[in-house]
Amino acid sequence: FLGLVYSFLGPDPFVAWMHFLIFFLGRMVHTIAYLG
């Protein structure tokens, strides 16, 4: 799925990095909220 989205957006390192960062931050917040 992520590969499909990445191919659709085009090989843009900045866009890929932003998506990864947003996903990572979202995951961290979810983990903290789940443990808390």
N, C-alpha and C positions, 0 to 999 in steps of 0.2 A: 504493500500500500504506500509506504513512504517512498519506495523507488518510483512508483507511478506518479506521485505528486512531484517528486524531484525532477522527473523527466518532463512533466507538464510545465513546470516553472522554468526549466532550462538549467543548464549547469552553471549556476551563479553561486560561487563560494559564499558571498555575503548573505544571500537569501537562505542558503542551506544552514549557515552558522546561526542566523537569527532564529530559524525554526528549531534548531537543536537547543539553543539557549532557552527559548520559551518553553519547550517540552521539559527540559531539565528543571527549570524553576518551578513549573507546574507540578512536576513529580515530587520535588522537595517539599513544597507547600502541602501537597496531599499527604505525604508521609508524616510530616510534623502534625498535621491536623488529625491524622489517624492515630498516631501514638499519644497525642495529647488528650 
